[in-house]
Amino acid sequence: MSSRIISRMFVCLAAVFPAVAAYAADDNAPGESARSVQAGAQEKSEDIEAIRQAAEQGDLAAQKRLVEYYDDYDENRNFVESVKWLRKAAGQGDAKMQNNLGFYYMKGIGVKKDAAEALKWFRKAAEQGHVEAQFNLSLCYSKGYGVKKDAAEAVKWIRKAAEQGDPSAMYRLGYLHVNGVDVEKDEAEGVKWFRKAADEGYMKAIAYLGYCYQHGIGVEENPEEAAKWSYTARVLRELENKRDRAAAEQGDVEAQYRYGYACLHSAPNGKSELEEAVKWLRKAAEKGHPEAQYEMGYCYTLGFGVFPDDTEAAKWYRKAADQGVAQAQREVGMLYYNGMGGLPYNHKLAAEWFRKAADQGDAEALFELGNCYFKGEGVKQDREKAIELFLVAANRGESNAQYKLGVCYMNGTGVEADKAEAVKWFRKAADRWHSGAQYNLGICYLKGDGVEKDKAEALKWLREATERGHAKAKKALKKLESDKTE
């Protein structure tokens, strides 16, 4: 195992058990720590007016100090004032301040949300080589935030950040390659980037490497390697959860969300873990945390830690949706589409909410909006527009969209019939465990539609679909196996 990972594990241990760090550190470490604490205490008592005067004279360091002052200290927190000095510092070309200003415009912190302004400042910082800005600019191109969606530009900027050694960018680039999202699918290339991120201690990459070794994705299947990486990820996750729990108890809203999310999505998660998740997610949600509000909606939808309640779920989804959470916007759309959660059955409103989420690049919303155009529900029927949306969603790995494209190409609906193209999309969806696509792919191999006849492949895919409860696949498999024995 990489020494960097071991080092990362020690950092996590140190965060949870400070005594460990004190015991293992060299003689200079306590002194360095003490000076940092003293500097922080001194910063609060500094003459802010003197700093302000220097800032108004154009002193960049003073402007940055004022940004930190108005951002970080609870008794002085004033995001409007922070943005004022952020803008001045960013205007002087400071890349970090430019990225932060872009983030504030993206989230609407201290200013009105403005996608174009966010993009502008991310680009200025990214072009100076600022890694976080490159990552953010990539997301803008990927989601179409403030700019027309452009997969090539999205990949270009995430690759720049990854090549500078940013672990989150390396992980994302690996994910894109493994899943064939916005790039040609190349599992080996994806694993390469996962390994680079894992060597930096990035937990998601460590966990995904374990998954890759377990299932032979981009590497040879290796249960021992899978167990090693999975164990490392579990240890890091447990340590980070302890750190977040401690911060959550001190009232840190972001930590309350992270810890609640970890409890909700950990495996196994019994009744006590789910109730703990809801406890912390509710605290964060009631303080306005948008992602926590979405997760509360999710909990009420599925009855995780609470009794299922569609009306309560709708309340939390709407709160998160109004703050711009794409998944929540999509869920509000689904509630209107199905007339659930106390909301009226209204396809027009459903399509409007799907569009909000789709405009942020949400793949499921792109598919649902495509369905609205395909069927003429809530919008004027436009099969060409539907296919366009299905294609975008499919290229982002949305299995329902991949399946739907396969059906359209097979039947010549909205596109010219092309059985080979149909098989291509059925295969993509089948690889993502879509039972309908697995059944159709099996039938294609059985009949030789768009592919050479191959009973072995037909049996393989029909069995896969049957294992996922597909009734037609079960019937076809039974007949095929019966014919085989006769």
C-alpha positions in Angstrom: 0.0 0.0 0.0 1.2 3.5 -0.9 3.1 5.4 1.8 0.9 8.4 0.9 -2.2 6.5 1.9 -0.7 5.4 5.2 0.2 9.1 5.7 -3.4 10.1 4.9 -4.6 7.5 7.4 -2.4 9.1 10.1 -3.7 12.5 9.3 -7.3 11.3 9.8 -6.2 9.6 13.1 -4.6 12.8 14.2 -7.8 14.7 13.5 -9.9 12.3 15.6 -7.3 11.6 18.3 -5.0 14.7 18.7 -2.9 12.9 21.3 -1.7 10.5 18.7 -0.3 13.4 16.7 1.3 14.9 19.7 3.0 11.6 20.6 4.3 10.9 17.1 5.3 14.4 16.0 8.8 15.7 16.1 10.0 18.2 18.7 9.1 21.3 16.6 5.5 20.4 16.0 4.0 21.5 19.3 5.7 24.9 18.9 4.4 25.3 15.4 0.9 24.5 16.5 1.1 26.9 19.4 2.2 29.8 17.1 -0.7 29.1 14.8 -3.2 29.3 17.7 -1.7 32.5 18.9 -1.8 34.0 15.4 -5.5 33.2 15.1 -6.2 34.8 18.5 -4.3 37.9 17.5 -6.1 38.2 14.2 -9.4 38.7 15.9 -8.1 41.6 18.0 -6.3 43.4 15.2 -7.3 46.9 14.3 -9.8 46.1 11.5 -10.0 49.8 10.6 -6.3 50.0 9.9 -6.6 46.9 7.6 -9.6 48.5 5.9 -7.7 51.7 5.2 -4.9 49.7 3.6 -7.4 47.7 1.6 -9.1 50.9 0.3 -5.6 52.0 -0.8 -5.5 48.9 -3.0 -3.4 46.7 -0.7 -4.1 43.1 -1.9 -3.1 41.4 1.3 -5.3 43.7 3.3 -8.3 43.0 1.0 -7.8 39.3 1.4 -7.6 39.7 5.2 -10.9 41.5 5.2 -12.5 38.7 3.1 -11.3 36.2 5.7 -12.5 38.4 8.6 -16.0 38.7 7.2 -16.2 35.0 6.2 -14.7 33.2 9.1 -15.6 34.9 12.4 -19.1 34.3 13.5 -19.6 37.5 15.4 -18.5 39.5 12.3 -19.8 37.4 9.5 -21.1 39.6 6.7 -21.1 38.0 3.3 -22.1 41.2 1.5 -19.1 42.9 2.9 -17.0 39.8 2.1 -18.1 39.9 -1.5 -17.2 43.6 -1.7 -13.5 42.9 -0.8 -13.5 39.6 -2.8 -14.4 41.6 -5.9 -11.6 44.1 -5.3 -9.0 41.3 -4.7 -10.2 39.3 -7.7 -10.0 42.4 -9.8 -6.3 42.6 -9.0 -5.8 39.2 -10.5 -5.6 37.0 -7.4 -6.6 33.5 -8.7 -7.9 32.2 -5.3 -10.1 35.2 -4.8 -11.4 34.9 -8.4 -12.4 31.3 -7.8 -14.0 32.2 -4.5 -16.0 35.0 -6.1 -17.1 32.6 -8.8 -18.3 30.2 -6.1 -20.2 33.0 -4.4 -22.0 33.9 -7.6 -22.7 30.2 -8.2 -24.3 29.7 -4.8 -25.8 33.2 -4.3 -23.7 33.9 -1.2 -23.7 37.7 -0.5 -24.8 38.3 -4.1 -27.7 37.3 -6.4 -27.0 34.0 -8.2 -25.5 34.7 -11.6 -24.2 31.8 -13.7 -22.5 34.0 -16.2 -20.6 35.9 -13.5 -19.6 32.7 -11.8 -18.3 31.3 -15.1 -16.4 34.5 -15.8 -14.5 34.4 -12.6 -13.9 30.6 -12.7 -12.4 31.1 -16.2 -10.1 33.9 -15.1 -8.7 31.8 -12.2 -8.6 28.6 -14.3 -6.5 30.3 -17.0 -4.0 31.2 -14.3 -3.7 27.5 -13.4 -5.9 27.6 -10.2 -6.8 23.9 -9.7 -10.2 24.4 -7.9 -11.2 26.9 -10.6 -10.3 24.4 -13.3 -12.5 21.8 -11.6 -15.4 24.3 -11.2 -15.1 25.5 -14.8 -15.3 21.8 -15.9 -18.5 21.4 -14.0 -19.9 24.5 -15.6 -19.3 23.1 -19.1 -20.5 19.6 -18.0 -23.8 21.0 -16.6 -24.3 23.9 -18.9 -24.1 26.4 -16.1 -23.6 29.8 -17.5 -22.5 28.4 -20.8 -23.7 26.0 -23.5 -22.9 22.4 -22.5 -19.7 21.2 -24.0 -18.4 17.8 -23.1 -15.0 18.4 -24.7 -14.4 21.6 -22.8 -15.6 19.9 -19.5 -13.1 17.1 -20.0 -10.3 19.5 -21.1 -10.5 21.5 -17.8 -11.0 18.5 -15.5 -7.9 16.9 -17.1 -5.9 20.1 -16.5 -6.8 19.9 -12.8 -6.1 16.2 -12.6 -2.7 16.7 -14.3 -1.8 19.2 -11.6 -2.5 16.5 -9.0 -5.9 17.5 -7.6 -7.3 14.3 -6.1 -11.0 15.1 -6.7 -10.2 15.9 -10.3 -8.3 12.7 -10.8 -11.2 10.8 -9.3 -13.7 12.5 -11.6 -11.6 11.9 -14.7 -11.3 8.2 -13.7 -15.1 8.0 -13.2 -15.7 9.6 -16.7 -13.4 7.0 -18.4 -14.7 4.0 -16.5 -18.3 4.9 -17.3 -17.8 6.4 -20.7 -19.3 9.7 -19.7 -18.3 12.5 -22.1 -15.3 10.4 -23.2 -14.7 7.1 -24.9 -15.1 4.3 -22.3 -11.6 3.2 -21.3 -11.7 1.3 -18.0 -7.9 0.8 -17.8 -7.5 4.6 -18.2 -10.1 5.2 -15.5 -8.4 2.9 -13.1 -5.1 4.7 -13.7 -6.6 7.9 -12.5 -8.4 6.2 -9.6 -5.0 4.9 -8.5 -3.4 8.4 -8.7 -6.2 9.8 -6.6 -6.0 6.9 -4.2 -2.2 7.5 -3.8 -3.2 10.9 -2.5 -5.6 9.4 0.1 -8.8 10.3 -1.7 -11.4 8.1 -0.1 -13.8 7.8 -3.0 -11.0 6.6 -5.3 -9.8 4.1 -2.8 -13.3 2.7 -2.5 -13.8 2.6 -6.3 -10.5 0.8 -6.7 -11.7 -1.9 -4.4 -14.9 -2.2 -6.5 -12.8 -2.4 -9.7 -10.7 -5.2 -8.4 -13.8 -7.0 -7.1 -15.5 -6.9 -10.5 -12.5 -6.9 -12.9 -13.1 -3.4 -14.2 -10.0 -2.1 -15.9 -7.9 -4.6 -14.0 -7.8 -8.4 -13.5 -10.3 -9.5 -10.9 -8.4 -9.9 -7.6 -10.3 -10.5 -4.4 -7.3 -9.9 -2.2 -6.6 -6.5 -3.7 -10.3 -5.7 -3.6 -10.4 -6.5 0.1 -7.3 -4.4 0.8 -8.6 -1.3 -0.9 -12.1 -1.7 0.6 -10.7 -2.1 4.1 -8.6 1.0 3.7 -11.6 3.0 2.5 -13.7 1.7 5.4 -11.0 2.8 8.0 -10.7 6.2 6.5 -14.5 6.6 6.3 -14.9 5.6 10.0 -12.2 8.1 11.0 -13.8 10.9 9.0 -17.2 10.1 10.4 -15.8 10.4 14.0 -14.3 13.8 13.1 -17.6 14.9 11.5 -19.6 13.7 14.5 -17.5 15.8 16.9 -17.9 18.9 14.7 -21.6 18.3 14.3 -22.1 18.2 18.0 -20.4 21.7 18.1 -23.1 23.0 15.7 -21.1 22.8 12.4 -23.9 22.7 9.8 -21.7 21.2 7.1 -20.5 18.5 9.5 -24.1 17.7 10.5 -24.9 17.2 6.9 -21.9 15.0 6.2 -22.3 12.9 9.2 -26.0 12.4 8.6 -25.3 11.6 5.0 -22.7 9.0 6.0 -25.1 7.4 8.5 -27.8 7.3 5.8 -25.7 5.8 3.0 -23.4 3.5 5.0 -23.9 -0.2 4.7 -25.3 -2.0 6.5 -27.6 0.7 7.9 -30.1 -0.6 10.4 -32.9 1.3 12.2 -30.6 3.0 14.7 -28.2 4.3 11.9 -31.1 5.6 9.9 -32.7 7.3 12.9 -29.2 8.9 13.6 -29.0 10.0 10.0 -32.4 11.7 10.2 -31.5 13.4 13.5 -28.4 15.1 12.0 -29.8 15.7 8.5 -32.8 17.4 10.1 -30.6 19.7 12.1 -28.7 20.8 9.0 -31.9 21.0 6.9 -33.7 23.2 9.4 -30.7 25.6 9.2 -31.2 25.8 5.5 -28.6 23.4 4.2 -29.9 22.5 0.7 -28.4 19.1 0.2 -29.6 18.1 3.7 -33.1 19.2 2.8 -32.9 17.0 -0.3 -31.8 14.0 1.8 -34.7 14.6 4.2 -37.1 14.4 1.3 -35.4 11.2 0.3 -35.8 9.7 3.8 -39.5 10.6 3.9 -40.0 9.1 0.4 -38.5 5.7 1.3 -39.3 5.7 5.1 -35.6 5.7 6.2 -35.5 6.6 9.9 -39.1 8.0 9.7 -42.5 6.9 8.6 -43.0 7.3 4.8 -44.8 10.5 4.1 -45.0 11.8 0.6 -46.4 15.2 1.7 -43.4 15.7 4.1 -41.1 14.5 1.4 -42.5 17.1 -1.0 -42.0 19.8 1.5 -38.3 19.1 1.9 -37.8 18.5 -1.9 -39.3 21.9 -2.6 -37.1 23.7 -0.1 -34.0 22.1 -1.7 -35.3 22.7 -5.2 -35.9 26.4 -4.5 -32.2 26.5 -3.5 -31.2 25.0 -6.8 -30.5 21.3 -5.9 -31.0 19.5 -9.2 -32.0 16.2 -7.8 -34.7 17.9 -5.7 -35.9 19.8 -8.7 -36.2 16.5 -10.6 -38.1 14.9 -7.6 -40.5 17.9 -7.5 -41.1 17.2 -11.2 -41.9 13.6 -10.5 -44.3 14.5 -7.8 -46.2 16.8 -10.2 -46.0 14.2 -12.9 -47.6 11.6 -10.7 -49.8 13.9 -8.6 -48.3 12.8 -5.3 -47.1 14.5 -2.1 -50.2 16.7 -2.0 -49.3 18.3 -5.3 -51.7 18.3 -8.2 -51.4 16.0 -11.2 -49.8 18.6 -13.6 -47.5 17.5 -16.5 -46.8 21.1 -17.5 -45.3 21.9 -14.0 -43.6 18.6 -14.1 -41.9 19.5 -17.3 -40.9 22.9 -16.0 -39.2 21.3 -13.0 -37.5 18.6 -15.1 -36.1 21.4 -17.3 -34.7 23.2 -14.3 -32.8 20.1 -13.2 -31.9 19.2 -16.8 -30.4 22.6 -17.3 -28.0 21.7 -14.5 -27.0 18.5 -16.3 -29.0 16.0 -14.2 -29.1 12.9 -16.3 -32.3 11.5 -14.9 -34.1 14.8 -15.4 -32.8 15.0 -19.0 -34.4 11.6 -19.6 -37.7 12.6 -17.9 -37.9 15.8 -19.9 -37.1 13.8 -23.1 -40.1 11.5 -22.2 -42.3 14.6 -21.9 -41.3 15.7 -25.4 -41.6 12.1 -26.7 -45.2 11.7 -25.4 -46.3 15.3 -25.7 -47.0 15.6 -21.9 -46.8 19.1 -20.5 -45.0 20.3 -23.7 -45.8 20.1 -27.4 -44.8 16.7 -28.8 -41.4 16.8 -30.4 -39.8 13.4 -31.1 -36.6 15.0 -32.5 -36.1 17.1 -29.3 -36.8 14.0 -27.3 -34.1 12.0 -29.0 -31.7 14.8 -28.5 -32.4 14.8 -24.8 -32.2 11.0 -24.6 -28.8 11.1 -26.3 -27.4 13.7 -23.8 -28.7 11.6 -20.9 -27.5 8.3 -22.4 -24.0 9.7 -22.9 -24.0 10.6 -19.2 -24.7 7.0 -18.3 -28.4 7.1 -17.7 -29.5 3.6 -18.4 -33.2 4.4 -19.0 -32.2 6.8 -21.7 -29.8 4.2 -23.2 -32.6 1.7 -23.3 -35.1 4.1 -24.8 -32.7 5.0 -27.6 -32.3 1.3 -28.3 -36.1 0.9 -28.6 -36.3 4.0 -30.8 -33.6 2.7 -33.2 -35.0 -0.8 -33.2 -38.5 0.5 -34.2 -37.5 3.5 -36.2 -39.4 5.8 -33.8 -38.2 9.4 -34.0 -35.1 8.2 -35.9 -34.3 6.1 -38.9 -34.4 2.4 -38.0 -30.9 1.0 -37.3 -30.8 -2.4 -35.6 -27.0 -2.3 -35.1 -27.4 1.1 -33.4 -30.2 -0.3 -31.3 -28.0 -3.2 -30.1 -25.2 -0.7 -29.2 -27.6 1.2 -26.8 -29.2 -2.0 -25.4 -25.7 -3.2 -24.6 -24.8 0.0 -22.8 -27.9 -0.1 -20.7 -27.5 -3.9 -20.1 -24.0 -3.3 -18.8 -25.6 -0.9 -16.3 -28.0 -3.7 -15.1 -31.2 -2.5 -17.0 -33.3 -5.6 -17.1 -35.3 -4.5 -20.1 -32.2 -3.9 -22.1 -30.7 -7.2 -21.0 -33.9 -8.9 -22.2 -33.9 -7.1 -25.5 -30.2 -7.8 -26.1 -30.8 -11.4 -25.4 -33.6 -11.5 -28.0 -31.4 -9.6 -30.5 -28.8 -12.4 -30.1 -31.5 -15.0 -30.4 -32.9 -13.6 -33.6 -29.8 -12.1 -35.1 -31.2 -8.6 -35.1 -28.4 -6.1 -35.4 -25.9 -8.7 -34.4 -24.9 -12.2 -35.4 -27.0 -15.0 -33.9 -25.4 -16.4 -30.8 -27.4 -18.6 -28.5 -24.8 -18.6 -25.8 -24.9 -14.8 -25.6 -28.7 -14.9 -25.8 -28.8 -17.3 -22.8 -26.3 -15.1 -20.9 -28.4 -11.9 -21.2 -31.8 -13.6 -20.6 -30.4 -15.1 -17.4 -29.2 -11.7 -16.3 -32.6 -10.2 -17.0 -34.4 -13.1 -15.2 -32.2 -12.6 -12.1 -33.5 -9.1 -12.0 -37.1 -10.2 -12.1 -37.9 -9.6 -15.8 -41.0 -11.7 -16.5 -40.6 -11.9 -20.3 -37.0 -12.9 -19.9 -37.9 -15.7 -17.6 -40.5 -17.0 -20.0 -38.1 -16.8 -23.0 -35.2 -18.4 -21.0 -37.4 -21.3 -20.0 -38.4 -21.9 -23.6 -34.8 -21.6 -24.9 -33.5 -24.0 -22.3 -36.3 -26.4 -23.0 -35.6 -26.3 -26.7 -31.9 -26.9 -25.9 -32.6 -30.1 -24.0 -34.9 -31.6 -26.6 
